[in-house]
Amino acid sequence: IDQSRTLVVQFEPDAAGAFEQVVTLVTEPALGVPVTLTFRGEGVAASATLVTPTVDFGVVAPGEPTSRPLQVRNDSADVTLSILSLSGLAAPFETANGQVVQDVAPGQTAQIVVQFAPAQSGDFEQQVVVSTTAGDFTALLRGRAILRGDLRVDAVYPAWAPVDRATVFTIEGGPFDAVPRAIRVGAANLVGLERVDATHVRGT
């Protein structure tokens, strides 16, 4: 008598959309007039973007692994994004245990660090699927492994270039693939790579 009790109701929608439920409060002894309660809520789905649809590991030597981030951004204003799984991953690509399943706050970007660890020479490509509460995203992983000595660089010209504007470089050496993957001059990766012939590649 003259006491109150608080009932905490939890709302956990399993899909986006509006939800409504009417319940009747049952007491002992029964109240003179039945008491009905209406619960309403709206489930809001997270929205996300795969920032890195292609993760290119460039060229490495067998036995010398390198790592790159696979990134998913939470575009939601107030909904937490959950990264649920990463499927399709196989050698020579791998991730460390414990970093795939994670929650991402609104406006933040999740990073799954993937390692490219080839044991032998070759070109490697692999499609993986990142499953999230905003849907599934397919990313392409690729990398190339060559033994030291398989590829030579005889010259890079021009030997110097201004840093305030784009410069076209020609790399002489080879043998170069028909579709060059990645070439770095100093700390900069060349873009717009094209194979001139078996011994020359050009890029900006």
Backbone hydrogen bonds, N-H to C=O, Kabsch-Sander energy under -0.5 kcal/mol:
donor,donor_aa,acceptor,acceptor_aa,energy
7,L,5,R,-0.5
8,V,6,T,-0.6
9,V,7,L,-0.6
12,E,10,Q,-0.6
17,G,43,G,-2.7
19,F,41,G,-3.2
21,Q,39,F,-2.4
23,V,37,L,-2.8
25,L,35,V,-3.4
26,V,24,T,-0.6
35,V,25,L,-0.7
36,T,34,P,-0.6
37,L,23,V,-3.2
39,F,21,Q,-3.3
39,F,37,L,-0.5
41,G,19,F,-2.2
43,G,17,G,-3.5
44,V,42,E,-0.5
49,T,73,R,-2.0
51,V,49,T,-1.0
51,V,71,Q,-1.4
52,T,71,Q,-1.2
55,V,140,L,-3.1
56,D,54,T,-0.6
57,F,55,V,-0.6
57,F,142,R,-2.9
60,V,144,R,-2.5
63,G,118,P,-2.4
64,E,61,A,-2.1
66,T,116,F,-1.8
68,R,114,V,-2.4
70,L,112,I,-2.5
71,Q,69,P,-0.6
72,V,110,A,-1.8
73,R,49,T,-2.9
74,N,108,Q,-3.0
75,D,47,S,-2.4
75,D,73,R,-0.8
76,S,47,S,-0.9
81,L,104,V,-2.7
83,I,81,L,-0.5
83,I,102,Q,-3.5
84,L,82,S,-0.7
84,L,131,S,-2.9
85,S,131,S,-1.4
87,S,129,V,-2.5
93,F,90,A,-2.2
94,E,115,Q,-1.9
96,A,113,V,-0.6
99,Q,96,A,-1.1
102,Q,83,I,-1.3
102,Q,100,V,-0.6
104,V,81,L,-3.9
107,G,74,N,-1.7
108,Q,105,A,-2.2
110,A,72,V,-3.4
112,I,70,L,-2.8
113,V,111,Q,-0.6
114,V,68,R,-2.9
114,V,112,I,-0.5
115,Q,94,E,-3.5
116,F,66,T,-3.4
117,A,92,P,-3.4
117,A,115,Q,-0.7
122,G,145,A,-2.7
124,F,143,G,-3.0
126,Q,141,L,-2.5
128,V,139,A,-2.6
129,V,87,S,-2.4
130,V,128,V,-0.5
130,V,137,F,-3.3
131,S,85,S,-2.3
131,S,129,V,-0.7
132,T,135,G,-1.7
133,T,82,S,-1.6
135,G,132,T,-1.5
137,F,130,V,-2.3
139,A,128,V,-2.7
139,A,137,F,-0.5
140,L,53,P,-2.9
141,L,126,Q,-3.3
141,L,139,A,-0.5
142,R,55,V,-2.2
143,G,124,F,-2.3
144,R,58,G,-2.6
145,A,122,G,-2.8
146,I,60,V,-2.2
149,G,151,L,-0.5
150,D,147,L,-2.5
152,R,174,G,-2.3
154,D,152,R,-0.5
154,D,172,E,-3.0
155,A,172,E,-1.9
157,Y,170,T,-2.3
167,T,204,T,-0.6
169,F,167,T,-0.6
169,F,203,G,-3.4
170,T,157,Y,-2.8
171,I,201,V,-3.4
172,E,155,A,-3.1
172,E,170,T,-0.5
173,G,199,T,-2.6
174,G,152,R,-2.5
176,F,198,A,-2.2
185,V,188,A,-2.8
186,G,184,R,-0.6
188,A,185,V,-1.9
190,L,183,I,-2.9
194,E,202,R,-2.4
196,V,194,E,-0.7
196,V,200,H,-1.8
197,D,200,H,-1.5
200,H,197,D,-1.1
201,V,171,I,-2.0
202,R,194,E,-2.9
203,G,169,F,-2.3
204,T,191,V,-3.1
